[in-house]
Structures are given as structure tokens and as C-alpha cells.
Amino acid sequence: MFTTAPGAHAFTPDDYADLIIRPVQDAAVAFQVATPVTTSATRMNVPIVEEDAGAAWLNEGDEIPADDAALGEDVAVPSKVAGLTVVSSELAEDSSPDAQQIVGQGLARSIARQVDAALFGNLPRPAPRGLEALPGVTTVAAPKKWANLDPFEEAISLAATEGATLTAFVAHPRDALALALLKQQAGSNVPLLGPDPTQPTRKILSGVPLYVSRAVMPGTVWGLPKDRVLAITRRDVKVDVSADAFFTSDRVAVRGTMRATFSYPHPAAITKVTLTA
């Protein structure tokens, strides 16, 4: 009997190849370009030194004047991002690879994309405040299309003026491609951007690693100093499986939850490079 004969599948059980996941971010870019902070509290107070205590030249024996530093505070409250899906018990028990694990991994990736959308966008509450809604960031106007690296050199310089060092540029895939196609000079095939020695598929933009996220608005590239952007989580992505709520229908629920927010202790150190409309 050949396996192509009618009814042969009754004798030859199906096999499954390794799971293939479409190329999506398995971890939020937000946690790569910001400083991750974990808390067990419902809110986190981030102290900010807005102005250092003063100092002065004095003659020997003179009284040293007292001067206090100007302090501020940013209160960050993690918000919940979650997803829920339901699968049949037959699929959960009889599938190979395991359906619950596949669905749980998918929920985790969806949560990671929502975290990026919150950081680089302006989502309505209860999502945390994103960069597009953050006042006080430093802006750089670029030409109508990407032609050189001058706007990014300006962004690096402006951040340095604020006492910060940009550690990441983040762009939409379309802008990242346009920048990667720039050449060192007319008629040359040598790209203007160099490879990142720590990750060859990533590019270096004026000495700063270039990250890619579909959550960034096209025509905008964010310059971020890692120590001035905090990604705060009260709980990492947690996946739970339960059949209790769907006992009468013999189904299984898979739930993914995470509580996260962002804090920007120094908005002026963040640069926003935008193409001219």
C-alpha cells in the first residue's frame, strides 16, 4: 500500500515539523534600548536631580556657603497589558507541538509588540505615556528624504549638550532601509552605515546602533540615551492556562499578562529626528 492511496492516512499518523515562527520581535525593542527596572510595588518614584548643589572658590578659612540641590520626582505606575485566547481540549491535548505552548508564545510576542507601540507611540489610557506624547524632547528637522547623516550628528551633539550620550537610534523599517541604502559617495557601492560588530545584521548610525521597530512612526528616528529612559515592569510576561471558566464547553483558556510603564527622568536628552513633510 502506498501512502498516496485513499484512506492511507488512517494507518499513517500525521507528523509535525519544528514550529516556524514568522520573523517578529520575540522581545520588545523597548527593553533593549531602555534601562529595565523591576519593582514589586504598584508605583515607583524616580528621583531626579534637576540642579546640582553649588560650589565656589574660597579663601582658606572662609565659611563654605550651604546650597541645596534642586530635586524632582517622576511617579511611574505600571499598567496591565494582557491577552486571552481559548482552544478546544482536543487541540490542547492531542496536538504536536503543544498547542498551549504555541498560543502562549504568541501572546507573549503580542504583548511585546504592544509594549513597543506604547513606548514609541501615543496610545490612549490606560497605556503608559509614550515618546510621541512626551513634552520637552529635543527635536531635529531633517530634509524631505534621508540623504546623509548630518541630522544624526546634530542629534548626538544636542544630547551631549544636555550631558547625555545617545546609545540607540530607533527607526521604522522603511526608514532603516532608506538609511542602509545610502552610499559613501556618488557612484560608490560602499554603504554609508557600518555593521555593528556585536550583531552583524544591525547597522551603526554615526557610531550609535540602529534598532528597527514597526511601532515607530515612519519618517521619525528616535535617539535614546539608555540611562535616561526607564522601562519599568511590575511583573514579566506571565502565561497561565486554565479550564475552569470553560468547564461546560470542554475548552482551555490561555492568558498572558504583563504590567509595565516608562519613566523619562530627562526628556531634553531624548532626540527626535523627523523628515520635513
TORTI-395973 format. One record per residue (C-alpha): x, y, z; residue number from 1. Coordinates in steps of 0.25 Angstrom, whole numbers, padded with zeros to 4 digits. Example, Ala and Ser with C-alpha at 12.3 -4.5 7.8 and 13.67 -1.06 7.14 Angstrom:
! TORTI-395973
SITE    c1    c2    c3 num
SITE  0049 -0018  0031   1
SITE  0055 -0004  0029   2
! end
This chain:
! TORTI-395973
SITE    c1    c2    c3 num
SITE  0000  0000  0000   1
SITE  0005  0014 -0004   2
SITE  0004  0026  0005   3
SITE -0004  0033 -0006   4
SITE -0015  0022 -0006   5
SITE -0028  0027 -0002   6
SITE -0030  0024  0013   7
SITE -0015  0022  0015   8
SITE -0015  0034  0026   9
SITE -0023  0025  0035  10
SITE -0011  0016  0036  11
SITE  0000  0027  0035  12
SITE -0002  0037  0047  13
SITE  0002  0051  0043  14
SITE  0016  0057  0047  15
SITE  0019  0071  0050  16
SITE  0032  0079  0047  17
SITE  0038  0088  0056  18
SITE  0030  0101  0059  19
SITE  0033  0112  0049  20
SITE  0030  0126  0054  21
SITE  0029  0138  0045  22
SITE  0040  0148  0047  23
SITE  0034  0156  0058  24
SITE  0041  0162  0070  25
SITE  0041  0152  0081  26
SITE  0045  0162  0091  27
SITE  0041  0177  0091  28
SITE  0051  0187  0086  29
SITE  0047  0196  0097  30
SITE  0055  0187  0107  31
SITE  0067  0187  0098  32
SITE  0068  0202  0097  33
SITE  0064  0206  0111  34
SITE  0068  0202  0125  35
SITE  0060  0191  0130  36
SITE  0055  0193  0144  37
SITE  0047  0183  0152  38
SITE  0038  0186  0164  39
SITE  0029  0179  0173  40
SITE  0021  0192  0177  41
SITE  0009  0197  0170  42
SITE  0016  0210  0167  43
SITE  0031  0215  0166  44
SITE  0036  0228  0170  45
SITE  0048  0232  0161  46
SITE  0056  0243  0168  47
SITE  0062  0254  0159  48
SITE  0074  0263  0161  49
SITE  0069  0276  0153  50
SITE  0081  0284  0158  51
SITE  0093  0281  0166  52
SITE  0097  0287  0179  53
SITE  0106  0299  0176  54
SITE  0121  0301  0179  55
SITE  0130  0313  0179  56
SITE  0145  0317  0180  57
SITE  0148  0322  0194  58
SITE  0160  0327  0202  59
SITE  0166  0318  0213  60
SITE  0158  0319  0225  61
SITE  0145  0325  0219  62
SITE  0132  0319  0223  63
SITE  0127  0310  0212  64
SITE  0113  0314  0208  65
SITE  0102  0303  0208  66
SITE  0094  0301  0196  67
SITE  0084  0290  0193  68
SITE  0082  0282  0180  69
SITE  0069  0284  0173  70
SITE  0061  0271  0173  71
SITE  0049  0266  0166  72
SITE  0042  0253  0165  73
SITE  0035  0245  0154  74
SITE  0024  0235  0159  75
SITE  0022  0223  0150  76
SITE  0010  0214  0151  77
SITE  0011  0201  0143  78
SITE -0001  0198  0134  79
SITE -0006  0184  0131  80
SITE -0005  0179  0116  81
SITE -0012  0165  0114  82
SITE -0018  0155  0104  83
SITE -0027  0143  0105  84
SITE -0030  0132  0095  85
SITE -0038  0119  0096  86
SITE -0034  0106  0090  87
SITE -0042  0093  0090  88
SITE -0038  0082  0099  89
SITE -0035  0073  0087  90
SITE -0026  0083  0081  91
SITE -0019  0085  0094  92
SITE -0017  0070  0098  93
SITE -0015  0064  0084  94
SITE -0007  0074  0076  95
SITE  0008  0073  0074  96
SITE  0015  0082  0076  97
SITE  0008  0086  0089  98
SITE -0004  0096  0085  99
SITE -0004  0103  0099 100
SITE  0011  0106  0098 101
SITE  0010  0111  0083 102
SITE -0002  0120  0087 103
SITE  0005  0125  0100 104
SITE  0017  0129  0092 105
SITE  0009  0136  0082 106
SITE  0002  0144  0093 107
SITE  0016  0148  0099 108
SITE  0020  0153  0085 109
SITE  0007  0161  0084 110
SITE  0010  0167  0098 111
SITE  0024  0171  0093 112
SITE  0018  0178  0081 113
SITE  0008  0185  0090 114
SITE  0020  0190  0099 115
SITE  0027  0195  0087 116
SITE  0014  0202  0082 117
SITE  0013  0209  0095 118
SITE  0027  0214  0096 119
SITE  0029  0219  0082 120
SITE  0014  0224  0080 121
SITE  0003  0232  0087 122
SITE -0007  0221  0091 123
SITE -0019  0225  0100 124
SITE -0020  0222  0115 125
SITE -0018  0212  0122 126
SITE -0006  0210  0113 127
SITE  0006  0217  0118 128
SITE  0011  0231  0113 129
SITE  0019  0229  0100 130
SITE  0030  0237  0094 131
SITE  0020  0244  0084 132
SITE  0013  0250  0096 133
SITE  0025  0253  0104 134
SITE  0027  0269  0105 135
SITE  0041  0275  0105 136
SITE  0049  0265  0096 137
SITE  0059  0271  0087 138
SITE  0055  0272  0072 139
SITE  0064  0271  0059 140
SITE  0058  0275  0046 141
SITE  0063  0266  0035 142
SITE  0062  0269  0019 143
SITE  0050  0263  0012 144
SITE  0057  0250  0010 145
SITE  0069  0243  0016 146
SITE  0082  0248  0009 147
SITE  0093  0248  0019 148
SITE  0096  0246  0034 149
SITE  0096  0261  0037 150
SITE  0083  0261  0045 151
SITE  0088  0249  0054 152
SITE  0101  0256  0057 153
SITE  0093  0268  0061 154
SITE  0085  0259  0070 155
SITE  0097  0253  0076 156
SITE  0103  0267  0079 157
SITE  0090  0273  0085 158
SITE  0089  0261  0094 159
SITE  0103  0263  0098 160
SITE  0099  0278  0101 161
SITE  0089  0272  0111 162
SITE  0100  0263  0117 163
SITE  0095  0251  0111 164
SITE  0101  0240  0102 165
SITE  0091  0234  0091 166
SITE  0092  0219  0092 167
SITE  0082  0215  0081 168
SITE  0075  0221  0069 169
SITE  0061  0214  0066 170
SITE  0054  0215  0053 171
SITE  0043  0209  0045 172
SITE  0047  0198  0036 173
SITE  0045  0207  0024 174
SITE  0054  0218  0029 175
SITE  0064  0208  0033 176
SITE  0065  0202  0019 177
SITE  0066  0216  0013 178
SITE  0078  0219  0022 179
SITE  0084  0206  0019 180
SITE  0084  0208  0004 181
SITE  0092  0221  0006 182
SITE  0105  0221 -0001 183
SITE  0118  0228  0004 184
SITE  0119  0236 -0009 185
SITE  0112  0236 -0023 186
SITE  0116  0224 -0032 187
SITE  0121  0216 -0020 188
SITE  0115  0203 -0015 189
SITE  0121  0205 -0001 190
SITE  0109  0207  0009 191
SITE  0109  0219  0018 192
SITE  0105  0211  0030 193
SITE  0115  0201  0036 194
SITE  0111  0188  0042 195
SITE  0110  0186  0057 196
SITE  0122  0177  0061 197
SITE  0113  0171  0073 198
SITE  0102  0168  0063 199
SITE  0106  0168  0048 200
SITE  0091  0169  0043 201
SITE  0090  0182  0051 202
SITE  0095  0195  0046 203
SITE  0103  0206  0053 204
SITE  0098  0221  0050 205
SITE  0109  0231  0053 206
SITE  0115  0221  0064 207
SITE  0101  0218  0070 208
SITE  0094  0205  0068 209
SITE  0081  0206  0059 210
SITE  0069  0198  0064 211
SITE  0057  0195  0056 212
SITE  0043  0195  0061 213
SITE  0029  0196  0053 214
SITE  0024  0203  0065 215
SITE  0032  0216  0061 216
SITE  0025  0226  0053 217
SITE  0030  0226  0038 218
SITE  0039  0238  0036 219
SITE  0043  0239  0050 220
SITE  0056  0233  0057 221
SITE  0057  0234  0072 222
SITE  0071  0236  0078 223
SITE  0071  0230  0092 224
SITE  0081  0230  0104 225
SITE  0079  0217  0111 226
SITE  0081  0223  0125 227
SITE  0070  0234  0123 228
SITE  0059  0224  0119 229
SITE  0054  0214  0129 230
SITE  0045  0202  0125 231
SITE  0039  0198  0138 232
SITE  0032  0185  0140 233
SITE  0024  0180  0152 234
SITE  0023  0166  0146 235
SITE  0029  0160  0134 236
SITE  0020  0153  0124 237
SITE  0013  0142  0131 238
SITE  0005  0131  0123 239
SITE -0006  0124  0131 240
SITE -0014  0112  0126 241
SITE -0028  0109  0132 242
SITE -0040  0101  0128 243
SITE -0049  0106  0140 244
SITE -0057  0117  0133 245
SITE -0060  0108  0121 246
SITE -0062  0095  0128 247
SITE -0076  0093  0122 248
SITE -0071  0094  0108 249
SITE -0058  0086  0110 250
SITE -0049  0097  0105 251
SITE -0036  0103  0111 252
SITE -0033  0117  0113 253
SITE -0018  0123  0111 254
SITE -0016  0136  0117 255
SITE -0003  0145  0116 256
SITE -0002  0157  0125 257
SITE  0009  0168  0128 258
SITE  0010  0181  0136 259
SITE  0019  0191  0131 260
SITE  0021  0206  0129 261
SITE  0032  0216  0125 262
SITE  0039  0228  0132 263
SITE  0047  0239  0125 264
SITE  0055  0246  0136 265
SITE  0062  0255  0126 266
SITE  0053  0258  0113 267
SITE  0062  0268  0107 268
SITE  0073  0257  0106 269
SITE  0064  0250  0096 270
SITE  0065  0254  0082 271
SITE  0054  0253  0071 272
SITE  0059  0253  0057 273
SITE  0048  0256  0047 274
SITE  0047  0257  0032 275
SITE  0041  0270  0027 276
SITE  0027  0268  0021 277
! end
